[in-house]
Amino acid sequence: MLYELYLFDEMSLRLPRIQNPKNTERALPAPQLRETLSSLTLQIKMVVKIRLARLGCRNHPFYRLVAADSRAMRDGKHLEVLGFYDPLKENDDPKKMALKYDRAKYWLSVGAQPSEAAQRILLKAGLVQPPTPVIMNKKGGPQPPTI
């Protein structure tokens, strides 16, 4: 059985190839392998999104505000539940929306990007600033605001 292990060394930007550890001709010696492994840095970049996950029955939606990996499905695995939103409740009902302010503030501070719907909920809660309005010219595209 042949085992292959690819290691990425950021310093030299090369891919050293380590073949079957039992075959001493091709494998790195243990101290050299230990040094190579200790010099490597593993960086996992996960983009966290704050978005709504749909629950409830057909025609009776109920949403959870969750912090999730951007690659996860809408109703799939999430990192943390930050609150809920029930669009069928009246506007003055306290059970229409609830939010864990401290956790939502934490996820925003570490760089989580809210979706458009989640941004509206966070805007109502006062956690994010309203988006800057775009001024359109007659024939051109967006113009920078004039002061």
Secondary structure, 3 states (H helix, E strand, C coil): CCCCEECCECCCCECCEECCCCCCCCCCCHHHHHHHHHHCCCCCCCCEEEEEEEEEECCEEEEEEEEEECCCCCCCCCCEEEEEECCCCCCCCCCCEEECHHHHHHHHHCCCEECHHHHHHHHHHCCCCCCCCCEECCCCCEECCCC
